[in-house]
């Protein structure tokens, strides 16, 4: 049963880590290169993450800079950023691609908070699904007489504890991100 607990906990932890990765893509009040993590550049016919083909940096609070390793591909960089869901219009000077990030309006901040809530709910659903899977496997083990009813009951309690722990961590992360967005 310990293997089952570990397996379910790994699934729950993966859901939490996925949420943290998604939260990195939500822009708060300051510029961050993590915003560009999902951007793929058509680099010589191969979709490649922007981070792998350019040096990314923060010029100031409202400007990101991408310096391509191969300046002949600068047009592909601009196109990839424009076609991404960032809604940004980059400009280039032949060597650098500048990505302006305007100040967030109150309306946009509220929209980002809603987006963060949706991401958190998807992670909560993944955690619930992992708990459900663990409980079903416990029932199956008990039905096949591999564990006793008492062990099954203890197993369900353990699954619930894991569930509550990871849901709590998701909620804490959401509160922190929401505070970060609204400040």
Helices and strands as residue ranges (DSSP letters): H 2-24, G 33-36, E 40-43, E 46-49, H 50-53, E 54-60, E 63-68, G 71-73, H 74-83, E 91-92, E 97-100, H 106-143, H 149-182
